[in-house]
Amino acid sequence: MVEGPTAKAYAIKISREFSGEIVKDVVVKTFKRIHIPLTELFGKRFVNADSLGKNILLFFDGLAVRVHLMMYGAIHIYNIDEDLLKPERLVRLLVKGCERKLVVYNAPIVEIDRAEGLVSRLKGELGPDPLSNDWDRGRAIENLLKFKSEKVGVALLNQSIIAGVGNILRNEILFRAGVNPERTIQSLTMTDIERIVEICESLSKEFLKMKIEGKRIEPLLMVYNKYNGNCKICGGKIKFYMQKPINRKTFVCTNCQK
């Protein structure tokens, strides 16, 4: 599953490599979320790309394309005459410019609409994004406190609370905060909640930095995928289980995470 830092890294790469392209043609394999005639994109200049949570947004002179890559999606930019690296049957969106073409593979969500409405709706649905210019720690804390009876390990995956946190981040945030994912929000102290939100921001930025530099994130991981591993703080065994009701891989040191 693409998490916030990966979506932001994609946006930065697209902004750099597709800069200034004028749309000559658009091919979309799904029409469930196409809210305007595709021909309105023709002749539009690509302005820039950005992300909101796990969503990648492509802006074209007042219009926007939203892409959510989920588990298996990917985005590639080719020279205009270059052959695709993957089978055409996997293409969900193809935007041809004058010199380059942008291809989205395997993305389950491709949405095209007017930029203002699309962004407004997304911001209304999502919580604050630690990697956005309008990140708001106070709002993130308020959002968590609205779900007092929810397990904190479940709440962190709720995109309406904090946008962009995926399963890797939630495991690593809670380990660094010393909080057990089974704790309910109401059982946490305000210090616990503030620490979780602060780590969410700082760790997201660390992940993004490594993604931009083309580095693997494994050196940052202290618990995620550490099956039968030892805690880097106390030396105890890392426990693995599937947290209910979300059935997501969960790794915890029961000595350090209370």
C-alpha positions in Angstrom: 0.0 0.0 0.0 1.4 3.4 -1.0 1.7 5.6 2.1 1.9 9.4 2.3 5.7 9.8 1.8 5.6 7.6 -1.3 2.7 9.6 -2.8 4.6 12.8 -2.1 7.8 11.4 -3.6 5.9 10.5 -6.8 4.4 14.0 -7.0 7.9 15.6 -6.7 9.2 13.3 -9.4 6.3 14.0 -11.7 6.5 17.8 -11.2 10.2 17.6 -12.3 9.9 15.2 -15.2 6.6 16.2 -16.8 7.0 19.9 -16.3 5.5 22.2 -19.0 4.0 19.4 -21.1 0.9 20.3 -23.2 -1.7 17.5 -23.3 -2.1 16.1 -26.8 -4.1 12.9 -25.9 -5.6 11.1 -22.9 -6.5 7.5 -22.5 -8.4 6.3 -19.4 -9.4 2.7 -18.8 -12.0 3.5 -16.2 -14.8 6.0 -16.4 -16.4 5.6 -12.9 -14.9 8.9 -11.7 -14.5 11.0 -14.8 -16.7 14.0 -14.1 -15.8 16.1 -17.2 -15.3 15.4 -20.9 -11.8 14.1 -21.5 -11.5 16.5 -24.4 -11.3 19.4 -21.9 -7.8 18.2 -21.0 -6.6 18.6 -24.5 -4.3 21.6 -24.9 -4.0 22.1 -21.2 -0.5 22.6 -19.7 0.7 20.5 -16.9 1.3 22.8 -14.0 2.5 20.6 -11.2 1.8 17.5 -9.1 1.1 17.3 -5.3 -0.2 14.8 -2.8 -2.9 14.7 -0.2 -2.5 11.8 2.1 -2.1 8.8 -0.2 -3.6 10.5 -3.2 -1.4 11.9 -6.0 -2.9 15.0 -7.8 -1.9 16.1 -11.2 -2.9 19.7 -12.1 -3.6 21.0 -15.6 -4.7 24.6 -15.9 -7.8 24.4 -13.6 -8.3 20.7 -14.0 -7.0 17.9 -11.9 -6.4 14.2 -12.1 -6.4 12.2 -8.8 -4.6 8.9 -8.7 -4.6 6.4 -5.8 -2.1 3.6 -6.3 -3.3 1.3 -3.5 -1.2 -1.9 -3.3 0.1 -2.5 -6.8 -0.2 0.8 -8.7 2.8 2.6 -10.3 3.5 5.7 -12.3 6.1 6.0 -15.1 7.2 8.8 -17.4 8.5 8.0 -20.8 9.9 9.8 -23.8 7.0 10.2 -26.3 8.3 7.5 -28.7 9.6 5.1 -26.0 8.0 1.7 -25.6 6.1 1.0 -22.4 7.9 -1.2 -19.8 4.7 -3.0 -18.8 1.9 -4.7 -20.7 -0.7 -2.3 -22.1 -3.5 -4.2 -20.3 -2.1 -2.8 -17.0 -2.5 0.8 -18.2 -5.2 2.7 -16.3 -4.3 6.3 -17.5 -2.0 7.6 -20.2 -1.4 11.3 -20.7 0.5 12.2 -23.9 2.4 15.5 -24.0 4.7 16.9 -26.7 7.9 15.3 -25.6 6.9 12.9 -22.8 4.0 10.7 -21.8 2.8 9.8 -18.3 1.5 6.3 -17.7 -0.3 5.0 -14.6 -0.4 1.3 -14.1 -2.8 -0.8 -12.0 -4.2 2.1 -10.1 -7.7 1.2 -8.9 -8.7 4.9 -8.6 -8.3 7.5 -11.4 -10.5 10.6 -11.0 -10.7 13.6 -13.3 -12.5 16.8 -12.4 -12.1 20.5 -12.0 -9.2 21.2 -9.6 -11.0 23.4 -7.1 -13.9 21.1 -6.5 -11.7 17.9 -6.4 -9.2 19.4 -3.9 -12.0 20.9 -1.7 -13.8 17.6 -1.5 -10.6 15.6 -0.6 -9.7 18.1 2.1 -13.2 17.7 3.5 -12.8 13.9 3.7 -9.2 13.7 4.9 -7.5 14.6 8.1 -4.4 16.9 8.1 -1.4 15.6 6.1 2.0 15.7 7.9 3.7 16.4 4.6 1.4 19.2 3.5 2.0 23.0 3.9 -1.1 23.3 6.0 -0.3 20.4 8.4 -2.0 21.1 11.7 -0.8 19.2 14.8 -3.7 20.6 16.9 -6.3 19.4 14.4 -4.7 16.0 14.3 -4.9 15.7 18.1 -8.5 16.9 18.1 -9.4 14.3 15.5 -7.8 11.5 17.5 -9.8 12.6 20.6 -13.0 12.2 18.7 -12.5 8.5 18.6 -12.0 7.9 22.3 -13.2 4.2 22.3 -11.1 3.3 19.3 -7.9 1.3 19.5 -5.0 3.7 18.6 -3.6 1.1 16.2 -6.9 1.2 14.3 -7.4 4.9 14.5 -4.0 5.7 12.9 -5.2 4.0 9.7 -8.3 6.2 9.6 -7.5 8.7 6.9 -10.2 11.1 8.2 -8.0 11.5 11.4 -4.6 11.9 9.9 -4.0 11.5 6.1 -1.2 9.4 4.7 -0.5 7.0 7.5 -0.3 3.4 6.3 0.5 0.2 8.0 4.3 0.7 8.0 4.1 4.1 9.5 1.5 3.2 12.2 3.7 0.3 13.5 6.8 2.5 13.5 5.0 5.5 15.1 3.6 3.5 18.0 6.9 1.7 18.6 8.7 5.0 18.9 6.0 6.5 21.0 6.1 3.5 23.4 2.4 2.9 23.0 0.7 -0.5 22.5 -1.6 -0.5 19.5 -4.4 -2.2 21.6 -4.7 0.8 23.8 -7.8 2.9 23.3 -7.5 6.6 22.7 -9.3 7.4 26.0 -6.7 5.4 27.9 -3.8 7.5 26.6 -2.5 10.6 28.3 -2.4 13.9 26.5 1.4 13.5 26.5 1.1 10.1 24.7 -1.2 11.6 22.0 1.0 14.6 21.5 4.0 12.4 21.1 2.2 10.1 18.6 1.3 13.2 16.5 4.8 14.6 16.7 6.4 11.3 15.6 3.9 11.0 12.8 5.2 14.2 11.4 8.9 13.6 11.9 8.9 10.0 10.7 6.8 10.9 7.6 9.5 13.5 6.7 12.3 10.9 7.3 10.5 8.4 5.0 10.0 11.1 2.3 13.7 12.1 2.4 14.8 8.6 1.8 12.3 8.1 -1.0 13.4 11.3 -2.7 17.1 10.1 -2.4 16.1 6.8 -3.9 17.1 4.9 -0.8 15.4 1.8 0.7 13.5 2.6 3.9 14.5 -0.6 5.7 17.2 1.1 7.8 14.5 3.2 9.4 12.3 0.3 10.3 12.6 -0.8 13.9 9.7 -3.2 14.2 7.8 -3.5 10.9 8.3 -7.0 9.4 10.7 -7.9 12.2 9.3 -11.4 12.5 10.8 -13.2 15.6 13.2 -10.2 15.8 14.6 -8.6 18.9 13.6 -5.2 20.2 16.3 -2.6 19.4 15.6 -0.9 22.8 15.2 -3.7 25.3 16.4 -6.8 23.4 13.0 -8.6 24.0 11.1 -10.5 21.3 9.0 -8.6 18.8 5.4 -10.0 18.8 3.6 -10.3 15.5 -0.2 -10.6 15.1 -3.1 -9.4 13.0 -4.8 -6.6 14.8 -8.6 -6.8 14.9 -10.9 -5.7 13.4 -8.7 -4.3 10.6 -6.7 -7.5 10.1 -3.4 -5.7 9.4 0.1 -6.9 10.2 1.1 -5.6 13.6 4.5 -5.7 15.3 4.9 -4.8 19.0 7.4 -5.0 21.8 5.2 -5.7 24.8 8.1 -4.6 27.1 8.5 -1.1 25.6 5.0 -0.5 24.3 2.6 -0.1 27.2 
